[in-house]
Amino acid sequence: MEFERSVIQERVAARLKAAKARGVRLGRPPMLAQHRAQVAHLVAEGTGVRSIARLLKISVGSAFKLVIEIKRDAAPAKPEE
């Protein structure tokens, strides 16, 4: 019984390692991407982060994360000196 369990654990570990090597993304898919367009629109209108969270029924932390990403992507790149 113990030997069989260790063999199974080794096989699972090997398959996970192979999947990661192939670039397979493991775990739950990110859910914030579905709100990105709506958040971008609300940010452009000047809506506050807490109001965005309330309107879209997402956590304030998630709303902040999306707003930061949107503002970072919209900001012009600074030239390097």
Secondary structure, DSSP 8 states (H G I E B T S, - for coil): -HHHHHHHHHHHHHHHHHHHHHT---SS--SGGGGHHHHHHHHHHT--HHHHHHHHT--HHHHHHHHHHHHHHHS------
